[in-house]
């Protein structure tokens, strides 16, 4: 990882733009982040090819949903990237160098969040769009419902960005790489698993995960109300974004108060 040291006067004047530039350098320098990001981009395409080649779609599935079968796993990897963005620095001890270069911790956090959200949004939009086109080209014409790719693909990309920011918040709270990765995957999966246990509140509980919003946006036949909640795809995405924002603010407050 590249270590950045600046004169005291320059450190005191470091703003968001400079912090974002530093984070981009670090992002490209850490192998675990780079490879996990690459896997996030490749998985939807692999899933589209596999599903189309094996003809493993359910009769009531859509071309969009079938083509994005592995998008849920890719979204989990996006959350892992977010978690590693900061937990990896805590594990290696380089977080002290980061805070020395940019003393305002809120600026560091904002730069990390902006970077990981932007990268994952663009990456997911390109990858999932390509996966849909591949699936549409390979699947038999007229056998399955097409689904509505627009504006769903923009919402799907947004769900990746939300998952990545959620991962960053969890990484900030946990600070240990393995623990952060395990926790964020649990956060993504548990609402859908435990939602049905809450009776009438199931539509809210099961829909709290970015994974639930993603499955609804892909219009897959697996997006049943008892597993992903009964809210519509866009309300579900807004609910997830609101919950992620709350967790992110909590992580930021804790980041500013405790020692590195």
N, C-alpha and C positions, 0 to 999 in steps of 0.2 A: 504494500500500500504506500502511496506517495505521502510523505510527511511535509506539511506546509508550516513554515515559520515566518512571521512578519515582524518588522520593527514595532515597538510599543505604540508610537504615534499612529502608524498605519492600522494597527489592530483596533485602536479606539475609534477609527473612522470607517471600519469595515461595515458595509451595508448589505442589503439583501442580494443585490446583483452579484457582488463579490462572493458572498456565501454560496449562492447558487452555482457559481463557477467552480468553487472548491469542491462542492458536493458532486458535481458532474465528473471532475477529475477522479475523485475517490470511487465513484460508482463504476467507472471504466477500469479501475485499477484492481478491484477485488474479484478474484476468480469465481467465488461462490455466487456473488451477485450477478456476474455476467452470464454464467452458465445457467443459473436458474431463470434469468430473464430470457435467454435463448430457448430454453425448454418451454416457457410460457408461450412463446410465439409459435413454436413448431407443433405442439400438441393438438390444437384444433385442426390443423391440416391433416395430421396423421389420422385423427379420428374420422374425418370426413372420408378419406381414402379407404380406411378399414371398413366403415359401415357400408359404403357404396359397393365395395368389392365383395363383401360377404352377404349383402342383402339382408342385414340383420335388423332393419327397422320394423317396428310394430305397424300393423295395418292402419291404425289411427294416428300415426305419427306424421309430422310434417317434414318436408325437405330441409327446412331451416333447422328444426330441432334435431333431426338425425345427423345433419352435417356438423352440428356443434355438440355432438355427444361428449367429447372430451373437454369441452369448454369449462365445465365445473372443476375438473382437475387443474386446468390451466389457471383458473381464477384462484385456486388455493395456492398455486405457485406464485401468483402475483402478490398475495398476502404474505407469503414467506419472504419474498424480495423486500417488501416493506419492513418486515420485522428485522431482517438482516441489516438493513440500512443503518440502524442505530445499535442494535444489540451486538453486532459484530465489533463495533468500536468499543463498546464496554468490555467485551471479552478480551480484546487485544490491548486495551488500555489507551488506544489512540484518541478516545473521546476527550481526554485532557488536552491533547494538542489541538483538537478541534475547537474547544472552548477557549483555549489560549489565543487562537487565531481570530476567533469571532466571539468576544466576551458575552454578547447578548444571546442567551440561549434560545429565546423565542425566535430570533432571526435564524439560528441554525435549524431549529425545528421546522420553521416555515419553509426554508429552502429545501430541506429533505422532503417535506410533504409535497411541495410543488413539483419537485423533480420526479419523484416516484409516481405521482398521480398522472403527470403529463406523459411520461414514458409508457406507462401501462395503458393509458387511454389510446394513444396513437398505435401502440403495438397491437392491442386487442382489436381495434377497429380494422386495421389492415389484415391481421391474421384471421379473424372471424369472417370478414368479408370474403377473403380468398377461400376459406374453408367452405363457405356457402356456395360460392361459384363452382368449386370443384365438385361438391356433392350434387349440385344441380346438373352439372354436365355428365356425371357418371351414373346417376340413378335413372331408372326407366321413366320416361316421360309419361305423365298422366296417372301413374300408379299411386302416388301419394299427394296429399294436399300440399300446396307450395308453401304456405305460411306467408307472413307479411314481413319481409326483411327490413323495410323502411317504415318508420324510423327505428325499428327494434334494434338494429345493429349499433346505432348511436347509444341507446340505453345499455346494451350489452357492454360496450366499451366503457361506459360510465361506471358500470358495476365492477369492472376490473379496477378502475381507478379508486373507487370507494374501498374495495377490499385491500388494496395496497396501502392506503392511508390508515385503515384499521390495523393492518399489520404493523405499521410504523408506531401507532399509538400503543399497541400491545408490547412491542419491543422496547418502547420507552418505559413502560410500567414494569416489565419483568427484568429487562437488562441482560439476561443470559440467553445466548443464541438458541440452545436446544430447548430451553424452557419457553422462550418466546414463540418458536416455531410450533411446538406442541400446543401451546395455549391458543394461538390464533387459528389453527386448524380445528381445535375444539369449539371455538367461538363460531366458526362457520357452520359446523355440523350440528351442534347441540340443539339450536332452536327447532330445527325440523324434526329431530328425534323426540324431543319432549313436548312439542307443541300440542299434540293430541291429548296430552294429560291434563290440559288446562280448560277443558270444556268450551264454553262460549268465547273464551279469550284466545282460543287456538289460532284464529285468523290473524291475531296480532303477534303472538309468540312465535309461531312457525314462520312468519314472514319477516322476522327481524334479521335474518342472515342475508348477506350479499348473494349467497348461493341460491336462496329461494327466489330472490328477484331475478337472478340470471335465468333460472329454469323457466320462469314465467315469460320472460322476454324472448327466449328461444322458441317458445310455443311447442315444447316437447310434450308428448303424452304422459310423461312421468311427473309433470307438474300438477299432481292431484292436490286438492284442498287440504287433505288430512296430513300432507307431508310438507307443503310449502305455504300453507295459509290460503285463505279465500280472498284476500285482497287482490286487486288487479295488478298487472305488472308495473305500471308507472307509479301508482300509490305505494306499492311495495318498495320500489326503488327509493322513493322520497322518504319513506319510513326508515329504511336502512341508512340512508345518508344522514338523517337527523340523529339517529342513535350513534353513528360513527362520529359525527361532529361532537356530540356530548362526551364520548370516550376520549376523543382527541384533545378537547379542552382540559379534561381531567389529567391526561398524560402531560400536557404542557405545564399545568400548574405544579405538578409533582416534579417535573424536570427542573423548574426554576427554583424549587425549594430545597432539594436534597443535593448532597455532595456528589461529584462525579466519581 
